[in-house]
Amino acid sequence: MISKKYITEHKNKEIYLYHFKNESGSEMKVTNYGAIITSIKMPDRDGFFDEVSLGYEDVSSYIKDNPFYFGCIIGRYANRIKNGRFTLNNINYQLTTNEGKNQLHGGHIGFHQRTWEGRVEEDVLILSYLSPDGEELYPGTVQIEVKYQLTNENEIIISYEGVSDKDTIINLTNHSYFNLNGSKSAIFDHELFIDADYFTPTDEELIPTGELRHVEGTAFDFRESRKIGERIFDFEDEAISIGNGYDHNYVLNGSGLRKVAEVNEQTTGRCMEVFTNQPGMQFFTAHIIHPNTIGSNNNIYEPYYGICLEPQVHPDSPNKDHFPNCVLRRGETYHNETIYKFSAK
Ligand code: FUC
């Protein structure tokens, strides 16, 4: 069931909070400002419901500033594009730049700071946003639709579609920070499995060098589930030191909609599986969260309090021929599907 509550007006548009509740009693809240998931409540092994995603209590906090990109949809291009430049159909494009000379997460005003149109169809919330030609200097007017659903099996299904009137590039993701221990401690003891043999190391500016590096024998090997904290501060590994922990894109094994990751938290028994049709996934351990950040439910966050698992195409794909395709041709439909499935053991 989805109920809708009016919150405020922002730049002449109405902002709502949509409250999802399923038959198992699990809940999710989403606002049409930034298409942000503001809250996810899931049971532990004793049936106790608690907050498993980082966020703020009030929607107004997100409108004021969401510096860590809690819960939002990122677009048009998730992660970084080197120098904010790319070439498509022999035309050189210069995008806006908002992190030094590079573009991060869509530029100055990304999709996470836009107001989306919302409509509810049964148990699905459909959020749409029309991104005009030239927005953040991207080519093409793109019609975006993001659908959010919370099933009775405790799956959060996010499906994305986009259609452009000109050839362009696109890479959408959701930037939720998960913490299966009720968002009450750092994520070092969370156990992680990622089905990937390779990751994409970066330079100091977090732009992939183009190398696909095998995870074997490195701190990046999560092919067998193990605690995130085990090697997170292996600073002799240059990649760990650049990312201040993990801030890296994995080259996911397989293709099509498949299981790519699993997180387990032993004290609560909570488990989250990730399924996606995307070729890559950014694994980020949230060192950027400011100490003493006041989050929802009066939780106080510190650095390393969340895990982002952001299915996507690899960062800077527009400038790397051997990286997955991120070009959306005129009239074609972009389709991304990602599922976060919760359970307790
Ligand atoms: C992730 C990271 C970035 C950035 C951002 C807020 O996607 O890859 O480095 O800090 O989130």
Boltz pocket constraint, residues with backbone or C-beta under 6 A from the ligand:
constraints:
  - pocket:
      binder: B
      contacts: [[A, 67], [A, 68], [A, 69], [A, 79], [A, 206], [A, 247], [A, 248], [A, 282], [A, 284], [A, 288], [A, 308], [A, 310]]
      max_distance: 6.0
